Amino acid sequence: MKKILHIDASGRHTESASRQLSAQIVKKFSSDDAQVTYRDVSQGLPFLDDVMIGSYFTPEEDRNEQQKLAIVKSDQIVQELLENDAIVIGVPIYNFAMPASLKAWADLAARAKVTFKYTENGPVGLLENKKAYVVVTSGGVAIDSPADFLSPWIRQFLGFLGISDVTIIDASSINMKGDAAIEGAKTQIQQLIA
């Protein structure tokens, strides 16, 4: 892979298993000439507001200065998605779903006529031919269990943008504790790369 977008969402840093594992995936898939764009969404992103939503639905040439400034971060996030071939996301399950920071990122990434479009048959994603690897960590919610609202959501959201090739790496510790869960995830990563 030549261009990789690496996203981390954990509020933890040095003790974060999702960060550790997402970095391992990026390292394994990166060649010497690969370009890696890194975004740590836990550092804070704006939440959608009236000005931003209005900006999204105003043609670019008609946006006023306030609207242009309101969507600078969204423009950056969209550009990162457009420019990269693969996306690696490290994300923990917090309270059965994604951290608020990842949802904020998604709200900034979903842009009509840019990352998806409306058609007479419903919305169609515009980010086709991209691959996503999502490392999901959890201290007690089994991936794809009835209590896991993150994994189905991330598949749905990425698919909405046109990214249908999504691999979930399960680093939950419902059946394995601590290091054993991480080692299990590392084995999954090795199998992907082999």
ABEGO torsion letter per residue (X at the ends): XABBBBBBABABAAABAAAAAAAAAAAAABBAABBBBBBBAAAEBBBBBAAAAAAAABBAAABBAAAAAAAAAAAAAAAAAAABABBBBBBBBBGGBBBAAAAAAAAAABBBGAABBBBAAEBBBABBGBBBBBBBBBAGBBBGBAABAAAAAAAAAAAAAGBABBBBBBABAAABBEAAAAAAAAAAAAAAAX
